[in-house]
Amino acid sequence: MNKKLIAIDLDGTLLKKDETLGEYSQKVLSRLIEEGHLVILTSGRPTRSLLPIYKQMNGNAPIISYNGAVIFNPSDNCFPYIKKCIPAEFALKIIKEGEKIFSSIVLDDSLFLYSLRNDNYLKKYFPYEGIKTKFGKINSFPNKEILSCVFKSSHKYDEELKKLLHGSNKIKLRHWRNSFYSELYLEEVNKGNALQYILDYYKIKKEDCIGFGDSFNDLSMLERVGQPFAMKNAKSKILLEKFNVTKKSNTQEGVALTLASLFNF
C-alpha cells in the first residue's frame, strides 16, 4: 500500500465530547504512524492545544493550527515553519471601534494572549497555560502581528460587525456556528491551502489522502483529499451532502473505526 496522508480535524471529529482522545483512537493512529503513514492534525485551535494529542499518538508529521495560519512539524526541525498573520494594528482598530458591542475578546499570537476577561468557553480552545496572558481592556499588543482574533457579540450587531471590516479586501469575518463568537481571518488562509502545502512538500497525490471533518471550516481541506469523510455528527449540511459520512460519531470514535476498516485492522 502506498503511504497515505490522513488529515483529521479535532473538535467534533477526532476528540470525544469531553475533548479527549479515545483509547481506541490512540491505538489506531499510533499503528498507522508506525506503518509509515502521515497523520495530520488540523484545527482552529492554537498550536499549544494540539501538542498533547500529537504526543499521545506518537505523532511525527506536521500539524495545521489556527485554521491554517500555522503549519509546523514538532518532530522535524528541517520542515519550514509557516506562519500567516493578521496585522495587530488592524485587530486593535476593530476592537476600539466595536468596543461597545464586544462582551469578550481574545488576541493570540502563540507567545502572548490578551483577553478582555476570563472567558471559560474560549479558554477551552485558547488555554492560558504555556503562554503569557493578560486580562482587561485591550488597547495595545506586544507584537505587530497576531494569529487569531476572536470576539463575542450578540447577533443583533452582525451588521455593525460587517461595517467594521468595510474596505478590507484580505481580512474577513467568520461566525462560529451556533454561538455568539466570530473571528477575523486572512482570505487566503484555510485548512485546504495549508494541507496542499504539505502535500506538495511530501509529493503526495490527492488519491493517497484521507480526510475527516465536521464543520464548514473543514470543507476546503476535504476538497483536497481523495477520500473525504464528514462525521455522522457533522454540523455542516454541506459536508453531509457532499461527502461520505462515517457510520459512527466522534463520541463513538468514528474516525478510528473508519480508518480501521479502510486499512483492514
Kinemage of the C-alpha trace (Angstrom):
@kinemage 1
@onewidth
@group {chain A} dominant
@subgroup {mainchain}
@vectorlist {calphas} color= white
{ca met a 1} P 0.000 0.000 0.000
{ca asn a 2} L 1.227 3.495 -0.838
{ca lys a 3} L 1.984 5.816 2.039
{ca lys a 4} L -1.222 7.608 2.943
{ca leu a 5} L -1.784 11.050 4.372
{ca ile a 6} L -4.677 11.283 6.825
{ca ala a 7} L -5.891 14.790 7.733
{ca ile a 8} L -8.131 14.935 10.804
{ca asp a 9} L -9.964 17.807 12.439
{ca leu a 10} L -10.097 17.736 16.249
{ca asp a 11} L -13.241 19.177 17.852
{ca gly a 12} L -16.347 17.272 16.833
{ca thr a 13} L -14.252 14.889 14.747
{ca leu a 14} L -11.351 13.089 16.423
{ca leu a 15} L -11.904 14.161 20.018
{ca lys a 16} L -14.726 12.829 22.158
{ca lys a 17} L -17.334 15.034 23.805
{ca asp a 18} L -15.016 15.603 26.779
{ca glu a 19} L -12.347 16.809 24.301
{ca thr a 20} L -10.043 13.846 24.903
{ca leu a 21} L -8.542 11.289 22.526
{ca gly a 22} L -10.175 7.890 22.982
{ca glu a 23} L -8.036 4.872 23.811
{ca tyr a 24} L -9.053 3.056 20.645
{ca ser a 25} L -8.332 6.147 18.516
{ca gln a 26} L -4.900 6.431 20.079
{ca lys a 27} L -4.108 2.809 19.224
{ca val a 28} L -5.306 3.089 15.622
{ca leu a 29} L -3.472 6.356 14.923
{ca ser a 30} L -0.265 5.131 16.570
{ca arg a 31} L -0.352 1.979 14.441
{ca leu a 32} L -0.862 3.973 11.243
{ca ile a 33} L 2.106 6.171 12.139
{ca glu a 34} L 4.249 3.124 12.913
{ca glu a 35} L 3.389 1.735 9.475
{ca gly a 36} L 4.704 4.912 7.839
{ca his a 37} L 1.528 6.866 7.127
{ca leu a 38} L 1.292 10.600 7.820
{ca val a 39} L -1.396 11.616 10.314
{ca ile a 40} L -2.026 15.368 10.142
{ca leu a 41} L -3.935 17.032 12.981
{ca thr a 42} L -5.816 20.107 11.787
{ca ser a 43} L -7.641 22.619 13.951
{ca gly a 44} L -8.648 26.209 14.535
{ca arg a 45} L -7.023 25.857 17.932
{ca pro a 46} L -3.580 27.292 18.685
{ca thr a 47} L -0.575 25.016 18.269
{ca arg a 48} L -0.151 24.513 22.028
{ca ser a 49} L -3.606 22.867 22.164
{ca leu a 50} L -2.664 20.268 19.548
{ca leu a 51} L 0.650 19.164 21.034
{ca pro a 52} L -0.760 16.964 23.862
{ca ile a 53} L -2.830 14.983 21.317
{ca tyr a 54} L 0.180 14.841 18.992
{ca lys a 55} L 2.277 13.297 21.774
{ca gln a 56} L -0.443 10.824 22.746
{ca met a 57} L -0.475 9.302 19.266
{ca asn a 58} L 3.341 9.485 18.885
{ca gly a 59} L 2.990 11.939 16.012
{ca asn a 60} L 5.823 12.624 13.586
{ca ala a 61} L 4.100 14.671 10.847
{ca pro a 62} L 3.252 18.377 10.500
{ca ile a 63} L 0.247 19.878 12.249
{ca ile a 64} L -2.095 22.584 10.990
{ca ser a 65} L -3.247 25.044 13.657
{ca tyr a 66} L -5.090 28.379 13.787
{ca asn a 67} L -7.268 27.150 10.874
{ca gly a 68} L -4.284 27.022 8.539
{ca ala a 69} L -2.403 30.124 9.675
{ca val a 70} L 0.373 27.925 11.111
{ca ile a 71} L 1.982 24.799 9.641
{ca phe a 72} L 4.568 23.227 11.908
{ca asn a 73} L 6.301 19.872 12.362
{ca pro a 74} L 7.294 19.371 16.015
{ca ser a 75} L 9.325 16.290 15.025
{ca asp a 76} L 11.342 17.770 12.154
{ca asn a 77} L 13.422 20.924 12.536
{ca cys a 78} L 14.086 20.915 8.790
{ca phe a 79} L 10.402 21.314 7.951
{ca pro a 80} L 9.648 25.009 7.284
{ca tyr a 81} L 7.677 26.855 9.954
{ca ile a 82} L 4.859 28.582 8.064
{ca lys a 83} L 3.014 31.451 9.723
{ca lys a 84} L 0.487 33.843 8.149
{ca cys a 85} L -0.593 36.668 10.409
{ca ile a 86} L -3.128 39.448 10.719
{ca pro a 87} L -1.677 42.898 11.489
{ca ala a 88} L -2.252 43.596 15.183
{ca glu a 89} L -2.938 47.227 14.294
{ca phe a 90} L -5.980 46.184 12.251
{ca ala a 91} L -7.370 43.980 15.041
{ca leu a 92} L -6.878 46.747 17.602
{ca lys a 93} L -8.732 49.170 15.330
{ca ile a 94} L -11.701 46.770 15.117
{ca ile a 95} L -11.674 46.304 18.883
{ca lys a 96} L -11.630 50.045 19.517
{ca glu a 97} L -14.401 50.851 17.021
{ca gly a 98} L -16.571 47.960 18.210
{ca glu a 99} L -15.816 48.355 21.890
{ca lys a 100} L -19.476 48.691 22.920
{ca ile a 101} L -20.650 45.539 21.141
{ca phe a 102} L -17.960 43.081 22.267
{ca ser a 103} L -18.533 41.214 25.539
{ca ser a 104} L -15.447 39.013 25.143
{ca ile a 105} L -12.243 39.268 23.072
{ca val a 106} L -9.120 37.151 22.655
{ca leu a 107} L -5.953 38.068 20.732
{ca asp a 108} L -3.374 35.286 20.368
{ca asp a 109} L -0.029 35.172 18.559
{ca ser a 110} L 1.302 31.929 20.152
{ca leu a 111} L 3.538 33.951 22.519
{ca phe a 112} L 1.013 36.323 24.081
{ca leu a 113} L -2.697 36.027 24.794
{ca tyr a 114} L -4.665 39.167 25.594
{ca ser a 115} L -8.220 38.639 26.807
{ca leu a 116} L -10.887 41.151 27.747
{ca arg a 117} L -11.983 38.837 30.555
{ca asn a 118} L -11.693 35.281 31.810
{ca asp a 119} L -13.905 33.506 29.266
{ca asn a 120} L -14.324 29.842 30.220
{ca tyr a 121} L -15.715 28.928 26.800
{ca leu a 122} L -12.781 30.400 24.878
{ca lys a 123} L -10.358 29.044 27.438
{ca lys a 124} L -11.191 25.530 26.200
{ca tyr a 125} L -9.808 26.426 22.780
{ca phe a 126} L -7.223 29.060 23.749
{ca pro a 127} L -5.742 27.730 27.005
{ca tyr a 128} L -3.861 30.119 29.256
{ca glu a 129} L -1.133 27.574 30.021
{ca gly a 130} L 2.124 27.890 28.118
{ca ile a 131} L 1.569 31.482 27.038
{ca lys a 132} L 1.966 34.945 28.577
{ca thr a 133} L -1.566 36.066 29.421
{ca lys a 134} L -3.054 39.471 30.213
{ca phe a 135} L -6.655 40.313 31.142
{ca gly a 136} L -8.508 43.602 30.847
{ca lys a 137} L -9.195 46.307 28.289
{ca ile a 138} L -7.125 45.754 25.147
{ca asn a 139} L -5.529 48.977 23.892
{ca ser a 140} L -2.258 47.536 22.597
{ca phe a 141} L -0.463 44.279 21.821
{ca pro a 142} L 3.241 43.380 22.308
{ca asn a 143} L 3.830 42.221 18.731
{ca lys a 144} L 2.936 43.657 15.325
{ca glu a 145} L 1.096 40.548 14.141
{ca ile a 146} L -1.458 38.120 15.556
{ca leu a 147} L -2.622 34.647 14.583
{ca ser a 148} L -6.125 34.795 15.994
{ca cys a 149} L -8.677 37.443 16.948
{ca val a 150} L -11.934 36.098 18.381
{ca phe a 151} L -14.736 38.155 19.854
{ca lys a 152} L -18.208 37.647 21.256
{ca ser a 153} L -21.186 39.812 20.417
{ca ser a 154} L -24.936 39.430 20.071
{ca his a 155} L -26.202 38.598 16.584
{ca lys a 156} L -28.180 41.837 16.605
{ca tyr a 157} L -24.824 43.523 15.987
{ca asp a 158} L -23.908 41.393 12.934
{ca glu a 159} L -24.443 44.271 10.504
{ca glu a 160} L -22.267 46.554 12.612
{ca leu a 161} L -19.547 43.901 12.577
{ca lys a 162} L -19.626 43.826 8.782
{ca lys a 163} L -19.328 47.617 8.658
{ca leu a 164} L -16.226 47.475 10.866
{ca leu a 165} L -14.496 45.410 8.167
{ca his a 166} L -15.624 47.628 5.299
{ca gly a 167} L -12.722 48.392 2.978
{ca ser a 168} L -10.661 45.376 3.981
{ca asn a 169} L -10.107 43.100 0.987
{ca lys a 170} L -7.869 40.485 2.612
{ca ile a 171} L -9.228 40.224 6.161
{ca lys a 172} L -12.648 38.612 6.544
{ca leu a 173} L -15.110 37.761 9.306
{ca arg a 174} L -16.221 34.209 10.116
{ca his a 175} L -19.022 33.358 12.538
{ca trp a 176} L -18.725 30.322 14.777
{ca arg a 177} L -21.736 28.108 14.159
{ca asn a 178} L -24.432 28.110 16.851
{ca ser a 179} L -22.652 30.641 19.045
{ca phe a 180} L -22.153 34.386 19.542
{ca tyr a 181} L -18.453 34.169 18.657
{ca ser a 182} L -16.782 35.373 15.453
{ca glu a 183} L -13.181 35.593 14.281
{ca leu a 184} L -11.035 37.544 11.867
{ca tyr a 185} L -9.134 35.594 9.230
{ca leu a 186} L -6.997 36.179 6.158
{ca glu a 187} L -8.883 35.314 2.983
{ca glu a 188} L -6.179 33.005 1.639
{ca val a 189} L -5.721 31.181 4.964
{ca asn a 190} L -7.653 27.952 5.400
{ca lys a 191} L -7.053 24.296 6.174
{ca gly a 192} L -7.189 23.350 2.492
{ca asn a 193} L -4.352 25.623 1.420
{ca ala a 194} L -2.298 24.517 4.414
{ca leu a 195} L -2.877 20.878 3.563
{ca gln a 196} L -1.935 21.490 -0.071
{ca tyr a 197} L 1.411 22.894 1.087
{ca ile a 198} L 2.070 19.653 2.982
{ca leu a 199} L 1.010 17.516 0.011
{ca asp a 200} L 3.378 19.409 -2.258
{ca tyr a 201} L 6.208 19.216 0.276
{ca tyr a 202} L 5.978 15.428 0.596
{ca lys a 203} L 4.919 14.919 -3.045
{ca ile a 204} L 1.789 13.019 -2.063
{ca lys a 205} L -1.033 12.624 -4.571
{ca lys a 206} L -4.625 13.542 -3.802
{ca glu a 207} L -5.760 9.950 -4.274
{ca asp a 208} L -3.462 8.901 -1.427
{ca cys a 209} L -5.154 11.257 1.037
{ca ile a 210} L -7.978 10.676 3.503
{ca gly a 211} L -9.716 13.446 5.444
{ca phe a 212} L -12.242 13.818 8.273
{ca gly a 213} L -14.176 16.897 9.387
{ca asp a 214} L -17.436 18.087 10.891
{ca ser a 215} L -17.689 21.841 10.224
{ca phe a 216} L -17.706 24.290 7.350
{ca asn a 217} L -14.102 25.295 8.055
{ca asp a 218} L -13.148 21.716 7.117
{ca leu a 219} L -14.649 21.996 3.620
{ca ser a 220} L -11.511 23.331 1.907
{ca met a 221} L -9.470 20.529 3.485
{ca leu a 222} L -11.874 17.758 2.483
{ca glu a 223} L -11.928 19.042 -1.092
{ca arg a 224} L -8.149 18.434 -1.295
{ca val a 225} L -8.247 14.730 -0.413
{ca gly a 226} L -9.214 11.678 -2.439
{ca gln a 227} L -11.270 10.047 0.321
{ca pro a 228} L -13.157 12.731 2.273
{ca phe a 229} L -15.451 11.869 5.177
{ca ala a 230} L -17.968 14.027 7.004
{ca met a 231} L -18.659 12.957 10.563
{ca lys a 232} L -22.037 11.431 11.356
{ca asn a 233} L -22.440 14.273 13.862
{ca ala a 234} L -21.314 16.973 11.388
{ca lys a 235} L -22.693 20.475 11.975
{ca ser a 236} L -22.421 21.384 8.292
{ca lys a 237} L -25.176 20.251 5.921
{ca ile a 238} L -22.829 20.927 3.004
{ca leu a 239} L -20.368 18.338 4.294
{ca leu a 240} L -23.111 15.783 4.915
{ca glu a 241} L -24.489 16.244 1.401
{ca lys a 242} L -21.163 16.370 -0.426
{ca phe a 243} L -19.052 13.628 1.186
{ca asn a 244} L -19.240 10.091 2.515
{ca val a 245} L -20.415 10.016 6.121
{ca thr a 246} L -18.831 7.974 8.916
{ca lys a 247} L -21.048 5.290 10.429
{ca lys a 248} L -20.228 6.451 13.949
{ca ser a 249} L -19.933 9.871 15.588
{ca asn a 250} L -16.930 11.456 17.280
{ca thr a 251} L -18.163 10.273 20.689
{ca gln a 252} L -18.122 6.714 19.304
{ca glu a 253} L -14.602 7.164 17.862
{ca gly a 254} L -15.956 7.198 14.326
{ca val a 255} L -12.658 8.310 12.779
{ca ala a 256} L -10.718 5.376 14.244
{ca leu a 257} L -13.424 2.870 13.294
{ca thr a 258} L -13.478 4.146 9.700
{ca leu a 259} L -9.685 4.016 9.437
{ca ala a 260} L -9.557 0.512 10.903
{ca ser a 261} L -11.998 -0.600 8.219
{ca leu a 262} L -10.089 1.133 5.414
{ca phe a 263} L -6.756 -0.352 6.484
{ca asn a 264} L -8.153 -3.787 7.431
{ca phe a 265} L -7.030 -3.621 11.056
